[in-house]
Amino acid sequence: MATLPDGTNGPHVFVEDLDQPRLSPHDLHHLKRVLRLRPGNPITICDGAYRWRSATFDNPPVATGDIVEVSPPLPRITIGFVVPKGDRPSWIVQKLTELGVDEIHLLRSQRSVVKWNSDQADKQLKRLERIAREAAMQSRQVRVPTIKPVTEVRQAAKDSGASLTHRNGTRPSLNQNILYIGPEGGWDDSELVDMPTVNLGSSVLRAETAAVTAAAALSLLREDLLDNHSP
């Protein structure tokens, strides 16, 4: 997982330039008013492109360590999900980010419940991107996952080479590192035609549970923390 090593101190925050770091007004308020940091308190700063360094809090922050480059973990992990109703998309994006997913695809299917118009879709995408950024800082990631806007699942799968999660599928492996989670009503038969599928177990899972299960399985396999039975 692309996170800071153990032993780094203080809150973690993203900046655009590691050589001349500047805090956004929101991040400055959070560090100063919510976390109650004082000038000189340790923090880590990151450009979201696998580069970070130690610093101390101030406005602007003061760099105290050399820039460290982290090798991106491979293969990249992508999880897509058919957008569920309520605030559940926010929770899913937060947890996928914490688990180290590299890319998140928002999907629309035959059995979609949520139907955003273009304005709603743009607003929700920006909101989810903000949630991913905050989750990446909290979990001390060195990059923020890319979130792709809502796309019809068959077109998205054709473009990305994704597999759909389905109880009749094969066991999870890094050979299928792009997984799409269906709606709680399940995939329509037309969406399963000629599509590879991956099995997440025999239980009927809620959308958010399935998304976290898929991400956790691939993340643990990528870190070689599970036996990989792939050929």
ChimeraX commands (.cxc) that place a marker at each C-alpha (Angstrom):
marker #1 position 0.00,0.00,0.00 radius 0.5
marker #1 position 1.29,3.48,-0.87 radius 0.5
marker #1 position 1.34,4.95,2.62 radius 0.5
marker #1 position 3.90,6.69,4.80 radius 0.5
marker #1 position 6.31,4.40,6.66 radius 0.5
marker #1 position 5.92,3.75,10.37 radius 0.5
marker #1 position 7.56,6.34,12.56 radius 0.5
marker #1 position 6.43,9.47,10.74 radius 0.5
marker #1 position 5.00,12.06,13.11 radius 0.5
marker #1 position 2.13,14.52,13.10 radius 0.5
marker #1 position -0.87,15.03,10.82 radius 0.5
marker #1 position -0.52,14.35,7.10 radius 0.5
marker #1 position -1.61,16.97,4.55 radius 0.5
marker #1 position -1.52,17.42,0.78 radius 0.5
marker #1 position 0.11,20.43,-0.89 radius 0.5
marker #1 position 0.67,21.27,-4.54 radius 0.5
marker #1 position 4.40,22.00,-4.30 radius 0.5
marker #1 position 6.76,20.29,-1.86 radius 0.5
marker #1 position 9.46,22.90,-2.40 radius 0.5
marker #1 position 7.15,25.83,-1.72 radius 0.5
marker #1 position 4.30,24.29,0.27 radius 0.5
marker #1 position 1.08,26.21,0.83 radius 0.5
marker #1 position -1.89,25.02,2.86 radius 0.5
marker #1 position -5.41,25.40,1.53 radius 0.5
marker #1 position -7.70,27.53,3.72 radius 0.5
marker #1 position -9.66,24.41,4.65 radius 0.5
marker #1 position -6.54,22.45,5.65 radius 0.5
marker #1 position -5.11,25.41,7.55 radius 0.5
marker #1 position -8.34,25.74,9.53 radius 0.5
marker #1 position -8.44,22.01,10.25 radius 0.5
marker #1 position -4.84,21.86,11.47 radius 0.5
marker #1 position -5.00,25.07,13.46 radius 0.5
marker #1 position -8.52,25.15,14.86 radius 0.5
marker #1 position -9.60,21.50,14.94 radius 0.5
marker #1 position -6.30,19.71,15.67 radius 0.5
marker #1 position -4.97,22.77,17.56 radius 0.5
marker #1 position -1.47,22.60,16.11 radius 0.5
marker #1 position 1.00,25.30,17.02 radius 0.5
marker #1 position 3.91,26.59,14.92 radius 0.5
marker #1 position 6.74,24.09,15.09 radius 0.5
marker #1 position 4.54,21.02,15.61 radius 0.5
marker #1 position 5.59,18.12,13.31 radius 0.5
marker #1 position 3.55,17.30,10.20 radius 0.5
marker #1 position 4.14,15.49,6.93 radius 0.5
marker #1 position 3.35,17.07,3.57 radius 0.5
marker #1 position 2.69,15.23,0.31 radius 0.5
marker #1 position 2.10,16.24,-3.31 radius 0.5
marker #1 position -0.31,13.36,-4.00 radius 0.5
marker #1 position 2.10,11.99,-6.61 radius 0.5
marker #1 position 3.97,9.51,-4.38 radius 0.5
marker #1 position 6.32,12.17,-2.96 radius 0.5
marker #1 position 6.39,13.45,0.63 radius 0.5
marker #1 position 8.63,15.09,3.21 radius 0.5
marker #1 position 8.70,15.97,6.91 radius 0.5
marker #1 position 7.81,19.51,7.91 radius 0.5
marker #1 position 6.65,21.61,10.83 radius 0.5
marker #1 position 3.33,23.38,11.01 radius 0.5
marker #1 position 3.18,27.07,10.16 radius 0.5
marker #1 position 1.58,29.20,7.50 radius 0.5
marker #1 position 3.26,28.27,5.22 radius 0.5
marker #1 position 4.70,24.95,6.50 radius 0.5
marker #1 position 8.46,24.72,6.98 radius 0.5
marker #1 position 10.13,21.71,5.32 radius 0.5
marker #1 position 12.50,19.85,7.65 radius 0.5
marker #1 position 13.28,16.68,5.70 radius 0.5
marker #1 position 14.34,15.60,2.24 radius 0.5
marker #1 position 11.75,14.67,-0.38 radius 0.5
marker #1 position 11.05,10.94,-0.31 radius 0.5
marker #1 position 9.71,9.18,-3.41 radius 0.5
marker #1 position 7.54,6.09,-2.91 radius 0.5
marker #1 position 7.31,3.45,-5.61 radius 0.5
marker #1 position 3.69,3.01,-6.76 radius 0.5
marker #1 position 2.37,-0.43,-5.78 radius 0.5
marker #1 position 1.59,-2.74,-8.68 radius 0.5
marker #1 position -0.70,-3.79,-10.12 radius 0.5
marker #1 position -3.04,-0.84,-9.87 radius 0.5
marker #1 position -6.33,-1.68,-8.18 radius 0.5
marker #1 position -9.63,-0.31,-9.50 radius 0.5
marker #1 position -13.03,-0.78,-7.89 radius 0.5
marker #1 position -16.23,0.37,-9.58 radius 0.5
marker #1 position -19.68,0.38,-8.03 radius 0.5
marker #1 position -23.21,1.06,-9.17 radius 0.5
marker #1 position -24.13,4.19,-7.22 radius 0.5
marker #1 position -26.47,3.35,-4.31 radius 0.5
marker #1 position -28.90,5.77,-2.72 radius 0.5
marker #1 position -28.35,7.99,0.30 radius 0.5
marker #1 position -24.92,8.79,1.68 radius 0.5
marker #1 position -23.55,5.33,1.03 radius 0.5
marker #1 position -21.38,6.42,-1.96 radius 0.5
marker #1 position -19.46,8.72,0.40 radius 0.5
marker #1 position -18.83,5.87,2.83 radius 0.5
marker #1 position -17.72,3.55,0.02 radius 0.5
marker #1 position -15.26,6.10,-1.40 radius 0.5
marker #1 position -13.84,6.80,2.05 radius 0.5
marker #1 position -13.20,3.12,2.78 radius 0.5
marker #1 position -11.85,2.32,-0.69 radius 0.5
marker #1 position -9.38,5.17,-0.25 radius 0.5
marker #1 position -8.28,3.88,3.15 radius 0.5
marker #1 position -7.69,0.45,1.59 radius 0.5
marker #1 position -5.34,1.91,-1.02 radius 0.5
marker #1 position -7.48,1.63,-4.15 radius 0.5
marker #1 position -5.90,3.54,-7.06 radius 0.5
marker #1 position -9.01,4.28,-9.09 radius 0.5
marker #1 position -12.75,4.34,-8.40 radius 0.5
marker #1 position -15.40,4.11,-11.13 radius 0.5
marker #1 position -18.96,5.32,-10.57 radius 0.5
marker #1 position -21.38,3.14,-12.51 radius 0.5
marker #1 position -24.94,3.07,-13.82 radius 0.5
marker #1 position -26.68,-0.24,-14.55 radius 0.5
marker #1 position -30.00,-1.62,-15.74 radius 0.5
marker #1 position -31.16,-1.87,-12.12 radius 0.5
marker #1 position -29.77,1.44,-10.89 radius 0.5
marker #1 position -31.88,3.21,-8.29 radius 0.5
marker #1 position -29.99,6.50,-8.29 radius 0.5
marker #1 position -30.33,8.58,-11.45 radius 0.5
marker #1 position -28.37,11.85,-11.27 radius 0.5
marker #1 position -28.82,14.56,-13.87 radius 0.5
marker #1 position -25.66,16.21,-15.20 radius 0.5
marker #1 position -25.62,18.96,-12.56 radius 0.5
marker #1 position -26.18,16.48,-9.74 radius 0.5
marker #1 position -23.49,14.19,-11.15 radius 0.5
marker #1 position -20.92,17.00,-11.31 radius 0.5
marker #1 position -21.74,18.13,-7.77 radius 0.5
marker #1 position -21.57,14.60,-6.37 radius 0.5
marker #1 position -18.28,13.88,-8.16 radius 0.5
marker #1 position -16.65,16.96,-6.62 radius 0.5
marker #1 position -17.99,15.96,-3.20 radius 0.5
marker #1 position -16.64,12.42,-3.52 radius 0.5
marker #1 position -13.26,13.74,-4.67 radius 0.5
marker #1 position -13.10,15.88,-1.53 radius 0.5
marker #1 position -14.00,12.90,0.64 radius 0.5
marker #1 position -11.29,10.80,-1.03 radius 0.5
marker #1 position -8.69,13.52,-0.41 radius 0.5
marker #1 position -9.62,13.77,3.27 radius 0.5
marker #1 position -9.58,9.97,3.66 radius 0.5
marker #1 position -6.17,9.79,1.97 radius 0.5
marker #1 position -4.76,12.30,4.46 radius 0.5
marker #1 position -6.31,10.49,7.42 radius 0.5
marker #1 position -4.93,7.12,6.30 radius 0.5
marker #1 position -1.54,8.67,5.42 radius 0.5
marker #1 position -1.60,7.79,1.75 radius 0.5
marker #1 position 0.87,9.34,-0.68 radius 0.5
marker #1 position -1.69,9.74,-3.44 radius 0.5
marker #1 position -5.42,10.33,-3.85 radius 0.5
marker #1 position -7.43,7.84,-5.93 radius 0.5
marker #1 position -8.82,8.99,-9.25 radius 0.5
marker #1 position -12.64,8.95,-9.37 radius 0.5
marker #1 position -14.23,8.48,-12.80 radius 0.5
marker #1 position -17.68,10.02,-13.43 radius 0.5
marker #1 position -20.81,7.90,-13.79 radius 0.5
marker #1 position -20.71,5.63,-16.84 radius 0.5
marker #1 position -22.96,2.81,-18.04 radius 0.5
marker #1 position -21.43,-0.42,-16.75 radius 0.5
marker #1 position -21.02,-2.29,-20.03 radius 0.5
marker #1 position -19.29,0.67,-21.66 radius 0.5
marker #1 position -17.08,1.21,-18.61 radius 0.5
marker #1 position -16.13,-2.47,-18.48 radius 0.5
marker #1 position -15.35,-2.49,-22.19 radius 0.5
marker #1 position -13.06,0.53,-21.78 radius 0.5
marker #1 position -11.31,-0.73,-18.63 radius 0.5
marker #1 position -11.29,-4.51,-19.04 radius 0.5
marker #1 position -13.11,-4.96,-15.72 radius 0.5
marker #1 position -14.61,-8.11,-14.26 radius 0.5
marker #1 position -18.04,-8.07,-12.60 radius 0.5
marker #1 position -18.46,-9.51,-9.12 radius 0.5
marker #1 position -20.90,-12.43,-9.14 radius 0.5
marker #1 position -21.36,-15.56,-7.04 radius 0.5
marker #1 position -20.67,-17.79,-10.06 radius 0.5
marker #1 position -17.31,-16.16,-10.74 radius 0.5
marker #1 position -13.72,-17.25,-10.16 radius 0.5
marker #1 position -11.79,-16.62,-6.94 radius 0.5
marker #1 position -10.25,-13.15,-6.51 radius 0.5
marker #1 position -6.74,-12.75,-7.91 radius 0.5
marker #1 position -4.43,-10.01,-9.10 radius 0.5
marker #1 position -5.02,-11.25,-12.64 radius 0.5
marker #1 position -8.39,-9.49,-12.34 radius 0.5
marker #1 position -7.47,-6.26,-10.59 radius 0.5
marker #1 position -10.41,-4.18,-11.89 radius 0.5
marker #1 position -13.65,-5.25,-10.20 radius 0.5
marker #1 position -17.15,-3.82,-10.57 radius 0.5
marker #1 position -19.79,-4.13,-7.84 radius 0.5
marker #1 position -23.41,-4.40,-8.94 radius 0.5
marker #1 position -26.60,-2.93,-7.47 radius 0.5
marker #1 position -28.33,-4.71,-4.62 radius 0.5
marker #1 position -30.86,-6.09,-7.07 radius 0.5
marker #1 position -27.99,-7.81,-8.84 radius 0.5
marker #1 position -26.71,-7.54,-12.37 radius 0.5
marker #1 position -29.20,-7.82,-15.19 radius 0.5
marker #1 position -28.66,-10.95,-17.30 radius 0.5
marker #1 position -27.82,-8.76,-20.29 radius 0.5
marker #1 position -24.91,-7.24,-18.34 radius 0.5
marker #1 position -23.39,-10.64,-17.59 radius 0.5
marker #1 position -23.22,-11.77,-21.21 radius 0.5
marker #1 position -19.60,-12.42,-22.24 radius 0.5
marker #1 position -18.30,-10.72,-19.08 radius 0.5
marker #1 position -15.67,-12.27,-16.77 radius 0.5
marker #1 position -16.88,-12.55,-13.18 radius 0.5
marker #1 position -15.23,-12.83,-9.75 radius 0.5
marker #1 position -16.77,-14.46,-6.67 radius 0.5
marker #1 position -16.76,-12.57,-3.34 radius 0.5
marker #1 position -18.32,-15.41,-1.37 radius 0.5
marker #1 position -21.67,-17.10,-0.91 radius 0.5
marker #1 position -23.36,-14.39,1.19 radius 0.5
marker #1 position -25.63,-11.78,-0.35 radius 0.5
marker #1 position -23.71,-8.57,0.33 radius 0.5
marker #1 position -24.86,-4.97,0.44 radius 0.5
marker #1 position -23.16,-2.80,-2.16 radius 0.5
marker #1 position -20.85,-1.13,0.34 radius 0.5
marker #1 position -19.85,-4.46,1.92 radius 0.5
marker #1 position -19.06,-5.94,-1.48 radius 0.5
marker #1 position -16.97,-2.93,-2.48 radius 0.5
marker #1 position -14.89,-3.09,0.71 radius 0.5
marker #1 position -14.53,-6.88,0.43 radius 0.5
marker #1 position -13.24,-6.62,-3.14 radius 0.5
marker #1 position -10.83,-3.82,-2.29 radius 0.5
marker #1 position -9.52,-5.56,0.83 radius 0.5
marker #1 position -8.98,-8.85,-1.00 radius 0.5
marker #1 position -7.00,-7.24,-3.83 radius 0.5
marker #1 position -5.06,-4.97,-1.48 radius 0.5
marker #1 position -3.99,-7.88,0.73 radius 0.5
marker #1 position -3.04,-9.96,-2.29 radius 0.5
marker #1 position -0.99,-7.06,-3.68 radius 0.5
marker #1 position 0.88,-6.74,-0.39 radius 0.5
marker #1 position 1.46,-10.51,-0.40 radius 0.5
marker #1 position -0.43,-10.88,2.86 radius 0.5
marker #1 position -2.69,-13.63,1.52 radius 0.5
marker #1 position -1.83,-16.80,-0.35 radius 0.5
marker #1 position -2.38,-16.10,-4.02 radius 0.5
marker #1 position -3.71,-19.24,-5.66 radius 0.5
marker #1 position -3.69,-17.77,-9.13 radius 0.5
marker #1 position -2.05,-19.91,-11.80 radius 0.5
marker link #1:1,2 radius 0.2
marker link #1:2,3 radius 0.2
marker link #1:3,4 radius 0.2
marker link #1:4,5 radius 0.2
marker link #1:5,6 radius 0.2
marker link #1:6,7 radius 0.2
marker link #1:7,8 radius 0.2
marker link #1:8,9 radius 0.2
marker link #1:9,10 radius 0.2
marker link #1:10,11 radius 0.2
marker link #1:11,12 radius 0.2
marker link #1:12,13 radius 0.2
marker link #1:13,14 radius 0.2
marker link #1:14,15 radius 0.2
marker link #1:15,16 radius 0.2
marker link #1:16,17 radius 0.2
marker link #1:17,18 radius 0.2
marker link #1:18,19 radius 0.2
marker link #1:19,20 radius 0.2
marker link #1:20,21 radius 0.2
marker link #1:21,22 radius 0.2
marker link #1:22,23 radius 0.2
marker link #1:23,24 radius 0.2
marker link #1:24,25 radius 0.2
marker link #1:25,26 radius 0.2
marker link #1:26,27 radius 0.2
marker link #1:27,28 radius 0.2
marker link #1:28,29 radius 0.2
marker link #1:29,30 radius 0.2
marker link #1:30,31 radius 0.2
marker link #1:31,32 radius 0.2
marker link #1:32,33 radius 0.2
marker link #1:33,34 radius 0.2
marker link #1:34,35 radius 0.2
marker link #1:35,36 radius 0.2
marker link #1:36,37 radius 0.2
marker link #1:37,38 radius 0.2
marker link #1:38,39 radius 0.2
marker link #1:39,40 radius 0.2
marker link #1:40,41 radius 0.2
marker link #1:41,42 radius 0.2
marker link #1:42,43 radius 0.2
marker link #1:43,44 radius 0.2
marker link #1:44,45 radius 0.2
marker link #1:45,46 radius 0.2
marker link #1:46,47 radius 0.2
marker link #1:47,48 radius 0.2
marker link #1:48,49 radius 0.2
marker link #1:49,50 radius 0.2
marker link #1:50,51 radius 0.2
marker link #1:51,52 radius 0.2
marker link #1:52,53 radius 0.2
marker link #1:53,54 radius 0.2
marker link #1:54,55 radius 0.2
marker link #1:55,56 radius 0.2
marker link #1:56,57 radius 0.2
marker link #1:57,58 radius 0.2
marker link #1:58,59 radius 0.2
marker link #1:59,60 radius 0.2
marker link #1:60,61 radius 0.2
marker link #1:61,62 radius 0.2
marker link #1:62,63 radius 0.2
marker link #1:63,64 radius 0.2
marker link #1:64,65 radius 0.2
marker link #1:65,66 radius 0.2
marker link #1:66,67 radius 0.2
marker link #1:67,68 radius 0.2
marker link #1:68,69 radius 0.2
marker link #1:69,70 radius 0.2
marker link #1:70,71 radius 0.2
marker link #1:71,72 radius 0.2
marker link #1:72,73 radius 0.2
marker link #1:73,74 radius 0.2
marker link #1:74,75 radius 0.2
marker link #1:75,76 radius 0.2
marker link #1:76,77 radius 0.2
marker link #1:77,78 radius 0.2
marker link #1:78,79 radius 0.2
marker link #1:79,80 radius 0.2
marker link #1:80,81 radius 0.2
marker link #1:81,82 radius 0.2
marker link #1:82,83 radius 0.2
marker link #1:83,84 radius 0.2
marker link #1:84,85 radius 0.2
marker link #1:85,86 radius 0.2
marker link #1:86,87 radius 0.2
marker link #1:87,88 radius 0.2
marker link #1:88,89 radius 0.2
marker link #1:89,90 radius 0.2
marker link #1:90,91 radius 0.2
marker link #1:91,92 radius 0.2
marker link #1:92,93 radius 0.2
marker link #1:93,94 radius 0.2
marker link #1:94,95 radius 0.2
marker link #1:95,96 radius 0.2
marker link #1:96,97 radius 0.2
marker link #1:97,98 radius 0.2
marker link #1:98,99 radius 0.2
marker link #1:99,100 radius 0.2
marker link #1:100,101 radius 0.2
marker link #1:101,102 radius 0.2
marker link #1:102,103 radius 0.2
marker link #1:103,104 radius 0.2
marker link #1:104,105 radius 0.2
marker link #1:105,106 radius 0.2
marker link #1:106,107 radius 0.2
marker link #1:107,108 radius 0.2
marker link #1:108,109 radius 0.2
marker link #1:109,110 radius 0.2
marker link #1:110,111 radius 0.2
marker link #1:111,112 radius 0.2
marker link #1:112,113 radius 0.2
marker link #1:113,114 radius 0.2
marker link #1:114,115 radius 0.2
marker link #1:115,116 radius 0.2
marker link #1:116,117 radius 0.2
marker link #1:117,118 radius 0.2
marker link #1:118,119 radius 0.2
marker link #1:119,120 radius 0.2
marker link #1:120,121 radius 0.2
marker link #1:121,122 radius 0.2
marker link #1:122,123 radius 0.2
marker link #1:123,124 radius 0.2
marker link #1:124,125 radius 0.2
marker link #1:125,126 radius 0.2
marker link #1:126,127 radius 0.2
marker link #1:127,128 radius 0.2
marker link #1:128,129 radius 0.2
marker link #1:129,130 radius 0.2
marker link #1:130,131 radius 0.2
marker link #1:131,132 radius 0.2
marker link #1:132,133 radius 0.2
marker link #1:133,134 radius 0.2
marker link #1:134,135 radius 0.2
marker link #1:135,136 radius 0.2
marker link #1:136,137 radius 0.2
marker link #1:137,138 radius 0.2
marker link #1:138,139 radius 0.2
marker link #1:139,140 radius 0.2
marker link #1:140,141 radius 0.2
marker link #1:141,142 radius 0.2
marker link #1:142,143 radius 0.2
marker link #1:143,144 radius 0.2
marker link #1:144,145 radius 0.2
marker link #1:145,146 radius 0.2
marker link #1:146,147 radius 0.2
marker link #1:147,148 radius 0.2
marker link #1:148,149 radius 0.2
marker link #1:149,150 radius 0.2
marker link #1:150,151 radius 0.2
marker link #1:151,152 radius 0.2
marker link #1:152,153 radius 0.2
marker link #1:153,154 radius 0.2
marker link #1:154,155 radius 0.2
marker link #1:155,156 radius 0.2
marker link #1:156,157 radius 0.2
marker link #1:157,158 radius 0.2
marker link #1:158,159 radius 0.2
marker link #1:159,160 radius 0.2
marker link #1:160,161 radius 0.2
marker link #1:161,162 radius 0.2
marker link #1:162,163 radius 0.2
marker link #1:163,164 radius 0.2
marker link #1:164,165 radius 0.2
marker link #1:165,166 radius 0.2
marker link #1:166,167 radius 0.2
marker link #1:167,168 radius 0.2
marker link #1:168,169 radius 0.2
marker link #1:169,170 radius 0.2
marker link #1:170,171 radius 0.2
marker link #1:171,172 radius 0.2
marker link #1:172,173 radius 0.2
marker link #1:173,174 radius 0.2
marker link #1:174,175 radius 0.2
marker link #1:175,176 radius 0.2
marker link #1:176,177 radius 0.2
marker link #1:177,178 radius 0.2
marker link #1:178,179 radius 0.2
marker link #1:179,180 radius 0.2
marker link #1:180,181 radius 0.2
marker link #1:181,182 radius 0.2
marker link #1:182,183 radius 0.2
marker link #1:183,184 radius 0.2
marker link #1:184,185 radius 0.2
marker link #1:185,186 radius 0.2
marker link #1:186,187 radius 0.2
marker link #1:187,188 radius 0.2
marker link #1:188,189 radius 0.2
marker link #1:189,190 radius 0.2
marker link #1:190,191 radius 0.2
marker link #1:191,192 radius 0.2
marker link #1:192,193 radius 0.2
marker link #1:193,194 radius 0.2
marker link #1:194,195 radius 0.2
marker link #1:195,196 radius 0.2
marker link #1:196,197 radius 0.2
marker link #1:197,198 radius 0.2
marker link #1:198,199 radius 0.2
marker link #1:199,200 radius 0.2
marker link #1:200,201 radius 0.2
marker link #1:201,202 radius 0.2
marker link #1:202,203 radius 0.2
marker link #1:203,204 radius 0.2
marker link #1:204,205 radius 0.2
marker link #1:205,206 radius 0.2
marker link #1:206,207 radius 0.2
marker link #1:207,208 radius 0.2
marker link #1:208,209 radius 0.2
marker link #1:209,210 radius 0.2
marker link #1:210,211 radius 0.2
marker link #1:211,212 radius 0.2
marker link #1:212,213 radius 0.2
marker link #1:213,214 radius 0.2
marker link #1:214,215 radius 0.2
marker link #1:215,216 radius 0.2
marker link #1:216,217 radius 0.2
marker link #1:217,218 radius 0.2
marker link #1:218,219 radius 0.2
marker link #1:219,220 radius 0.2
marker link #1:220,221 radius 0.2
marker link #1:221,222 radius 0.2
marker link #1:222,223 radius 0.2
marker link #1:223,224 radius 0.2
marker link #1:224,225 radius 0.2
marker link #1:225,226 radius 0.2
marker link #1:226,227 radius 0.2
marker link #1:227,228 radius 0.2
marker link #1:228,229 radius 0.2
marker link #1:229,230 radius 0.2
marker link #1:230,231 radius 0.2
view
